[in-house]
């Protein structure tokens, strides 16, 4: 059975992206290293965007009632 490539958790990708940004902002990288780091950052950004889109879709499914999306205001309370 072929093994699927596992996507790292969102938080791990976000932390890795922050590290890459700090490396780029330091100004200590060569042009080639900067380009490589930038490419890695773009890939991580796409992974994070995809994870956020998936989460948004899951929330929409959970909020659907009778085939209609019921929007509920967010009051900051995480409890049901």
C-alpha positions, 0 to 999 in steps of 0.5 A, a space after each residue: 500500500 502506498 503511503 500518503 505524504 503527511 501534512 504537518 499540523 497547521 501550527 507546526 507549519 505556521 511556526 516553520 513559516 515564522 522561522 523562515 521569515 526571521 531568516 529572510 529578515 536577518 539579511 544574512 542569507 546569500 541570494 541562492 539561500 534567500 530564494 530557496 528559503 522563499 520557495 519553502 515559505 511559499 509552500 508552507 503558506 499554501 499548506 496553511 491556506 489550504 488547512 484554513 480553507 478546510 477548517 472553514 468548510 468544516 465549520 460551514 458544514 457544522 453550521 448548516 441546518 436544513 440545507 441552509 447555512 445559519 450564521 451565528 455571531 461569534 461572541 468570543 466564547 469557545 464553549 457550546 
